[in-house]
Amino acid sequence: MRLMTLTLSVFAMLPALSLNAAHGDAETLCVRNDSGRSYLFAVDAPDAERLVQDVPAGESLCVNGATAGATGVVSVFENIDVLEGCSRLVPVGQTEAMIQYVDFDRCFWESNSN
């Protein structure tokens, strides 16, 4: 129970975030929700603030100011109460799309579902 309280406290302290930031910039890393419902997403890249937010279907979450050419991490969780989710390494400057959420890091991502 203490771990859950700590996790929720961390999410509660994060600043308000914006959806649909500029895509395709060499210093931007984005994740797009191509599933049919909202999920909790996180985007983390070197030299950029980590963003965590509920992202509705069809929307994106992006970090700006990341180190061009570096590798970041995009993650998705069913909701804020779930500790297990899915993560993917993504080069800064790209957008990764989550197609289908499946528990325990078995999600379908655009880059591995072709």
C-alpha positions in Angstrom: 0.0 0.0 0.0 2.9 2.4 0.7 4.3 1.9 -2.8 0.9 2.8 -4.3 0.7 5.9 -2.2 4.2 6.9 -3.2 3.4 6.3 -6.9 0.3 8.3 -6.7 2.1 11.2 -4.9 4.7 11.3 -7.7 2.1 11.6 -10.4 0.2 14.2 -8.4 3.3 16.4 -8.2 3.9 16.5 -12.0 3.0 19.8 -13.7 0.1 20.2 -16.1 1.0 18.9 -19.5 -0.1 19.7 -23.1 -1.2 17.3 -25.8 -0.3 17.5 -29.5 2.9 19.4 -29.3 5.0 19.8 -32.5 5.8 16.5 -34.2 8.8 15.7 -36.2 11.2 18.2 -34.6 14.7 16.8 -34.1 14.5 17.7 -30.4 10.9 16.3 -29.9 9.8 12.8 -28.8 6.2 11.9 -29.0 3.9 9.0 -28.3 0.5 8.7 -30.0 -2.5 6.8 -28.7 -3.9 4.8 -31.7 -6.0 2.6 -29.5 -9.7 3.0 -29.0 -9.6 4.5 -25.5 -7.7 6.7 -23.1 -4.6 5.4 -21.3 -1.9 7.0 -19.0 1.2 7.7 -21.0 4.7 8.9 -20.1 7.4 10.3 -22.3 11.0 10.7 -21.1 14.1 11.8 -23.0 17.5 13.2 -22.2 17.5 16.9 -21.3 13.7 17.1 -21.4 11.1 17.1 -18.6 9.4 13.8 -18.1 5.7 14.1 -19.0 2.9 11.9 -17.7 -0.7 12.3 -18.7 -3.9 10.6 -19.6 -4.0 10.7 -23.4 -7.4 10.2 -25.2 -7.6 8.0 -28.3 -6.1 9.6 -31.4 -4.1 12.2 -29.4 -0.3 12.5 -28.7 1.9 13.5 -25.9 5.3 15.0 -26.7 8.4 16.3 -24.9 10.4 19.2 -26.4 14.0 20.2 -25.9 15.4 16.6 -25.8 18.9 15.8 -27.0 18.8 15.3 -30.8 20.0 11.9 -31.8 19.4 10.4 -28.3 17.1 7.6 -27.3 14.0 8.2 -25.1 11.4 6.0 -23.5 7.6 6.1 -24.1 5.4 4.2 -21.7 1.7 3.4 -21.3 -0.3 2.2 -18.3 -3.9 1.2 -18.1 -4.5 3.8 -15.4 -2.7 5.6 -12.5 -3.4 2.6 -10.2 -1.6 0.1 -12.3 2.2 -0.5 -11.7 2.8 -2.7 -14.7 2.6 -1.2 -18.2 4.5 -1.2 -21.5 7.6 0.7 -22.5 9.4 1.3 -25.7 12.8 2.8 -26.6 12.3 5.5 -29.3 14.9 7.8 -31.0 14.3 11.5 -30.3 12.8 13.1 -33.3 10.2 10.3 -33.9 6.7 9.5 -32.8 5.8 6.0 -31.6 2.2 4.9 -31.8 0.6 2.5 -29.3 -1.9 0.4 -31.2 -3.2 -2.0 -28.5 -2.7 -2.2 -24.8 -1.9 -5.6 -23.3 -0.7 -6.1 -19.7 2.9 -6.9 -18.7 4.8 -5.2 -21.5 3.1 -7.0 -24.4 1.5 -3.9 -26.1 1.3 -3.6 -29.8 3.4 -0.6 -31.1 3.4 0.7 -34.6 7.2 0.0 -34.9 6.9 -3.7 -34.0 3.5 -4.6 -35.6 4.2 -4.3 -39.3 
